[in-house]
């Protein structure tokens, strides 16, 4: 976010008045985000089907993909663009059927800087300034948007719009706008919680991939 500072007293006073309004909006936004976080943490597990759209008019790019993710604590199984990624709490297994390869990594998915599916619903809790934005009626549901602006100037994202279902206090969609003009939109098509999962839900079973090359990075 680029802050414009005026040297003129009159403009400064106007900005001061605006900042008081923005402060109230920020508190309102934080309150709603806190409700979303509490709701997400109350579930034993979450299963989501989503649509992902990537658009950059300058580069003439317009791609649409679908995927799904199962989350339980910091463990997850993500299926997206023909690739399956499993994190069992210790190791990450990236399965690529097209290449018949499984990459095993000891990447620490609990690292604060790591962007993982397990954080996709609560990533907004740090590293951003947020303000109350517009609300829309989407398929009969009131969706309230919160604008997130990265604190770091090195972040390649200009802003993120987080659409929250006011009634359920869950995320409906996420719109990310990059500084290079790229716009990505992730829309939640189906959200289910506390589903019956097997004890081995997040266990990688090598016997299911007998002819695959196992690439161990660590």
C-alpha positions, 0 to 999 in steps of 0.5 A: 500500500502506497501512503500519500502524505500531504504537506498542506494542513487542509489535506492533512486534516482531511486525511486525519478524518479519513483515518478515523473512519478507516480505523473503525473499518479495520476493527470491524474487519478484524472482528470478522476475520477473528470470527472466521478463524475461530470457526475454522479452528472449531472443525476437526477436519475440512473438505473443500472443492474449489475452482481456480482462475488465472488471468493476465490480459497483458500476457493473454493468459486465461486459465481455469482449473478445479481441485480439492483439498482435505485438511486436518490440523496441519495435515492435508491432501491436495489434488490440483492440476493433475498433481497430488500433494500429501503432507502427513505432518512430517514429510511432503509427498508430491505425486505426479502421474504424468511423470510417474514420479513421487518427490519426498521432502522434509520441508517444514510446513509449520514454518511461518513463511511456508504457504501451505494448504493447511494455512489457506483458510487462516493465512490472513492473521499476519503480514497484512493490513486489512480494511472493510470493503464492498459486500455483494449478493452471490447466489442469495448469500451476502458476501462481505469482502475484506481487502488485505494489503501485504506489509512487505514492499517486496511482496509481488501481490498488490492486494487480496480481496477475501470474500466471507459468507456473513451467515456461515463465517466461512471463506467464499472466494479469494481474489489476488491481484499481482503488481504485474497485472495477474489476477487469480481467483479461488472460489469455494464450490463445496465446503464440508466439515467434520467428515468421516476420514480413515486413520490412514487418510494422510499416509503415503502408501508406496505400493500404490505406485509400484513403477514410480520413481521415488525422488527423496530430496532430504 
